[in-house]
């Protein structure tokens, strides 16, 4: 995998997120047209019932982030949609000041793109899959990313971690390089078939 292909792959994920937003807008227009027809027919009860169904659907399927950082919002929303379509339980806690992120958009794309892709790939093959994500830069002057997912640990040995890292080695190597360049900490761990990656980067506070 050369650098050009790697870059193209990551920005394709942003493009997919954009397409998902376009699809949402397309569906919303159809909903509005139906509501307008109900209004013209004075079908008040139908409007109430339909909008209640829309609210329920929006809350369960479309929970877009609005941190102000396009990379974070796009990648998290895309991962959430992928998990929904695959039946993966996804939980996220995002608390970010978009003006104080120690990575530029290109670096952030590489970091989140690799971590999300690895977590999704690993959890999509197990029973009761789940992914938990936390991104924060609002405390202790650090930018933190933690993502954990369950995975199939075939041999239950400590070598599994090394093997798992090796399978996704190219991507993780790029993540580790970026973290190192920013004097950060990169840590992986595994316990009870839960694989976790934590990144801690110092903020450039003035």
N, C-alpha and C positions, 0 to 999 in steps of 0.2 A: 504494500500500500504506500504510494508515494505521497508527497506533501500536497500536490494538487488535488489528488483524489480525496485525501482526507479532508481538506478544506471544503471541497464540493459537497461531500457527504454531510458535513455539519450544517452548512447553509441550506441544504435540502430540507433539513429538519425544520428550520425557520420557515421555509417556503410552505411546508406541510401545515404548520401552525397557521400561517396566513390563509391557506385554502380552507382550513376548518372555520376560521372567522367568516370567510366569504359564504360558506355553506350555511352558517348560522344566520347571516343576514338574509340569505335567500329564503330560508324557512320562515323567518320572522315576517317577511313581506306577505307570504301566503296566509299567515295567521291574521295579519292586519286586514287583508282583503275579505276574509271570512267574517271578521268582526264588523267591518263596514256594511256587509250585506245584511247581517243580523240587525244592525242599527237602522238600516233603511226599512226593515220589516217590523221594527219595534219589538224584536224578539229579545226583550231584556233578560229573561231568565237564561236563555241560551248563551248570551254574552257572559253572564256571571259564571255559569258552569264552565264555559270554554276557557275563560281567563284564569279560573282557579286551576284548571288542568295545566295550563301553560306555566303558571307559577310553580307548580309541583315539578313539572318537567325541567324547568330552568334550574331550580334548586338542586335537582338530582344529577343533572348532566352538564350544565354550563355554570361553572363557578370560576370565571376568569380572574386572574390576578391583576392587580393594578398598582404595582409598586412604582411605576414610572421608569423602570428599566426594561427595555424591549426584549433583551435576551432572556432575562429571568422570566418575565411574563409569558413570552412565547414558548419557551422550553417547558416550563411547568404546566402550562395549559395543554400543550401537546402531549406530555407524559400522562396527564390526567385523562385525556381523551383516549389514548392508547390503552390505558389500564381499564377504563370503562368498557371499551370494546372487547377486551380480552378477559374480562371478569376478574381482574386483579383489584383487590382492595387497596385504595390509595389514600393516604393521609398526608397533609402538608401543613407546615407552620412557617409562614413567610413574614418576617418583620425586617424590612430593609429600608434604609435611607439611600435613595438612588444617587444622591450627590456624594456619597462616601463609600464607594466600592473600589478596592485596591487593584482590580483587574480591568483592563480595557475590554471592549466588546468582543474582540477576536479571541482573547485569552479566556474570557468567560464562556464563550461558545464552545471552545475545546473542552474546558473543565466540565461544564454541565452536560454537554452533549455526550461525552464519554461515560460519565457516571450514570446518567439516566439510561443510556443504551445498555450498559452492562447490567444494571439492576432489573430493567424490564426483561432482558434476554434470560437472565437467571431465574427470575420468579415465574416466568410464563410457562415453565415446564413442571411445576410442582402442584400439589394439592393445596387448596386454600391459600393461594398466593397473596402476598401483600408487600407494599412498599411504603416506607415512612420517610418523609423528607423534612428537613429543617434548614432554613437559610436565614441568617440573621447577622446584622452588623450594628445592633442597637445597644450593646452592652460590652463593657470591659475593653473597649477600643480594639476589637478584633472582628474580622469577617469570618463567619463560620458556615460551613456546609456539611451537613451530615445526612447520609442516605443509607438506609438499611433495608434489606430484602431477604426473604427466605429463598433457599436454593437446595438442590438435591445433592447432599453429601454422600457420595457412593461408598467410600471406604472408611468414613468416620475418622480418618487419621489426620494428624497435624500437617502432613504433606499436602492435604487438600487445598489449604490456603495458597501455598506456593503454586500448585497446579492451576488453581482458579485465577490467580494473578497472571500466570503465564498465558492462559487462554486469551485473556483480554490485555495482554502485555503491552501491545503497541499503544493503545489508548491510554492506559494507566501510566505508561512511561512519559507521555506528553503531559499528563496532568501533574505528575511528580516534578517534571522539569519546570513547569510554570510556578508551582508552589515553591520550589527551591529558589527560583529567581527572585521571588518576593519575600524571601526569608521566612517562609511559613512552615507549618507542620502538616505532614501527610501520614495518616494512620489507617491501617485496615485491621479488622478483627473478625473472629468467627466464634459463635457459641450457639449450641443447640440448633444448628442448621440456619442460623441467621448471620448473614454477611453484612458487615458495616464498614463504611468509609467515612472518615472525618477529615476535613480540611480546616485549618485555622490559619488565617493570614492577618498580620498586623495592619491596622488602618493608617493611612497617611494623614493624620490629623494635624491641623495647623493651629 
